[in-house]
Amino acid sequence: MPSSGATGEGDVPASGLSGGARGGGHRTHRRWSARRVTAALVAALVLVAVVAALVDVVAVRAGRPAAAWRRHLADELATRPVNDVWMLTGAAVAAAVGVWLIVLALTPGQRRWLPLRSPADCPRLRAFLDRDGAAALLRDAAMRVPGVGAARVLVGRHRIRARADVRFRDPQQVKDDLATVLGEERDQLALARPPRVVVRVRRRTD
């Protein structure tokens, strides 16, 4: 039967890096995503619209009547008032899509990759570490702390959240040791922006 004991959080600030780790390289920015799926989707929609309009314009120039969809669209735009619910809905959807595309254009993406610090002698060298891989390394380090029976580590851009079950020893001592070990392991990863380490422990007796 599980029983809960002491719980708490311990932070290891990024300033805990040694002087050599802080000054031994250059900052590496997050890698920009190519966003091929988004680009292909937008390009396909634009291509379909342009081809449909071009075909209809050529048909009209050849003496044929305009397509029914174009006549219907022109009539709807000419007769519906600006405060019509469908006009407002279409404008809202267009604005939302536009904001989404602007956000995609101005943000790098690739949130699952953590940039590493570039070597001092090769500042143009860029390397990245997968978040899941970093979490696995930190979890292995946490499991080596005496008293830890189980551990879970989540790596984010700004925080490393670790939760551990304490089987023996004082939970506060285990938390302090765990924060120290995870801070050292984080420093070994040579991340360009080392996240803070947040530790929570609870006693488990089952």
Disulfide bonds with the S-S distance in Angstrom:
none
